[in-house]
Every structure is written in structure tokens, then in C-alpha cells.
């Protein structure tokens, strides 16, 4: 995605980083007029619960082949070097 000079300036001024933009685009809700994406506190709290669960299980692994998901498992029983 391309960024305008305007958004780059606003991101700097407001201390908004690329990860925040990514999260808003992935998990935010699009407005009725399709010109805004809003990532609200409720969604963020839900995400935090999910992330905390993943952290407690040492992450998640997905197995895929040719863009098809085959299986998934938590990493809590695996030791990665």
C-alpha cells in the first residue's frame, strides 16, 4: 500500500507506527461510506485476549500447501531451536 505525504506526516506527529496501521486495516471495521476504517477498544481487548492465549501456548503453527491450510497446533509441546 502506498502512503501519501499527508499520512506520513500525521503518523509521525501522532506517533502511529506501521504495525498500528496494519492492525487497523486487518481488524478494523469499515464505515458505511467505505472511507474510514475504525479499530475500536472492544476489538483491541478481544485481540489482547487472543494474543495472551497464544503467548501462554508459545505461539501457533499452521501447516499449508499450495495456499491450502492443512492443520494447526499450539507450540507448547514443541521445542524450537
Secondary structure as the mmCIF struct_conf table of DSSP 4:
data_model
#
loop_
_struct_conf.conf_type_id
_struct_conf.id
_struct_conf.beg_label_comp_id
_struct_conf.beg_label_asym_id
_struct_conf.beg_label_seq_id
_struct_conf.end_label_comp_id
_struct_conf.end_label_asym_id
_struct_conf.end_label_seq_id
HELX_RH_AL_P HELX_RH_AL_P1 UNK A 5 UNK A 14
TURN_TY1_P TURN_TY1_P1 UNK A 15 UNK A 15
HELX_RH_AL_P HELX_RH_AL_P2 UNK A 18 UNK A 27
HELX_LH_PP_P HELX_LH_PP_P1 UNK A 28 UNK A 28
STRN STRN1 UNK A 29 UNK A 30
HELX_LH_PP_P HELX_LH_PP_P2 UNK A 31 UNK A 31
TURN_TY1_P TURN_TY1_P2 UNK A 32 UNK A 33
BEND BEND1 UNK A 34 UNK A 35
STRN STRN2 UNK A 37 UNK A 38
HELX_RH_AL_P HELX_RH_AL_P3 UNK A 41 UNK A 56
TURN_TY1_P TURN_TY1_P3 UNK A 57 UNK A 58
STRN STRN3 UNK A 60 UNK A 65
TURN_TY1_P TURN_TY1_P4 UNK A 66 UNK A 67
STRN STRN4 UNK A 68 UNK A 74
BEND BEND2 UNK A 75 UNK A 75
TURN_TY1_P TURN_TY1_P5 UNK A 76 UNK A 77
#
